């Protein structure tokens, strides 16, 4: 399969899930090109954006695991062009 560049947006509504999220991201570190996390402490949630390069199957595996974590919302956008 061909790889694509994309972005994964993660909203963390349950701060107790952060360790699970970090473990999943570490499992898929080979496809992560960059990461930015922004805590919104006043509202008790965080936003994480990840730049990725991977096949649609690899991206699906990552986002599927993240989406199964309690209090986590995940959205993905992939480029139409392959790299």
LINUR-V90475 format. One record per backbone hydrogen bond with DSSP energy under -1.0 kcal/mol. NH is the residue of the N-H (numbers start at 0). CO is the residue of the C=O. Records with the same first field share a line. If there is no record, write none. Layout:
NH = CO, CO
//
This chain:
3 = 53
5 = 51
6 = 76
7 = 49
8 = 74
9 = 47
10 = 72
11 = 45
12 = 70
16 = 13
17 = 14
20 = 16
21 = 17
22 = 18
23 = 19
24 = 20
25 = 21
26 = 22
27 = 23
28 = 25
30 = 27
31 = 28
32 = 50
33 = 50
35 = 48
37 = 46
39 = 44
42 = 39
44 = 39
45 = 11
46 = 37
47 = 9
48 = 35
49 = 7
50 = 33
51 = 5
52 = 30
53 = 3
58 = 54
59 = 55
60 = 56
61 = 57
62 = 58
63 = 59
64 = 60
65 = 61
66 = 62
68 = 65
71 = 68
72 = 10
74 = 8
76 = 6
78 = 4
82 = 2
//
